[in-house]
Amino acid sequence: MCGMNGEKLLKIKLTMDKEFLNKVIDQIVSETDIDYKNEKVNVPFHPFKLFPTFFILHILIFIVISSFSDHCKDVYSLNKEEVEYVWDKYKSIIKDKIESNG
């Protein structure tokens, strides 16, 4: 009986965690400004802010990942696994926005 309750609690926690992480993704996406005309992207997690859009499409550069990770840890208190989840979703959303031009 206790194991069953433990499993239910774990599922509830995982669901709540995903809900929170999805809100984090939404927030970071909303703070990302894509300037299609000038082909620049302003990201909330890197001090230089503006990148050519082609750079975002090839975003697997260590410094950007580190900045993103630090931002998520500092602002949202995410752990490594949560940062990886948010990064994958964020990257996909921004890439889709750039490719669809909005």
N, C-alpha and C positions, 0 to 999 in steps of 0.2 A: 504494500500500500504506500509506504513512504517513497519507494523508488518511482512509483507512478506519479506522485505529486512532484517529486524532484524533476522528472522529465517534463511535466507540464510547466513548471516554473522556468526551466531552461528554455523551452519553446517560447514562452511569454517574454523572457529576457531577450532572446535572440530577435524576436519580432520588434520589440521596443528599440533594441540597438539599431536594427536596419532602418526603422522609422527615423531615428535621430540622425544616422549617417546620411540618409536620403535628404534630410533637411539641411545638413552641412553641405552636401553637394549642391543643392538648390541655391544656397546662400553664396557659395564661392562662384557658381556660374553667374548669378545675378550681379556679382561684383566684378565680373570679367567684361570688359568693354572691347568689342570687336569693331574696328574702324575699317569697313570694307573698301571705302574709297581710297584710303591711303595704305591699305593692306598692313595694318598694325593691330596688335592685340595688347591691351592693358590688363595685366593680371594683378590680383590683390596680394600675391604671395612672393613677389620678387621685387627687389629694390629698384631695378632698372625699368620695370613696368612695361615698356613698349617693346614688342618683338614683331618682326615681319611675320605675316601669317604662315609663310612656308616653314618658319622656325617652329611654330606651334604644331604643324603637321608632323614634324620630326622632333618631337618634344622629349625624346629619351636622353636628354643631356643631363649629366649628373647634377650640375648646379641648380637646374630648375627643379629636379626631383627633390633635392635637398631642401631648397627653399619651400617647396610645397609641403614637404614632410614637417619641417620646422613650424611652418604656419599652422598646420593642422594640429600639431602637438601643443603649441603655445596658445592658440586661440580656442580650440575645441577640446583639448585634452585627450586626443585620440592616441591609441596605441599603434604599434607597427602594422598589425593586421588590418585595423580600421583605416589607417592611412592608405594602405595598398588598395583596399576596396574603393575608397573615395577617389583616389588617383585614377584608377581604371575607369570609373564611371565619368568623372570630370573630363578626362582626356577624350573619351568617346563622344561626349556631348559637345564639347568645343570643336572637335574635328568635324562633326556633323554640321554644326552651325556654320563653320567656315566653308565647307564644301557646298552647302546649300545656299550660301550667301544670305543667311539670316533665318 
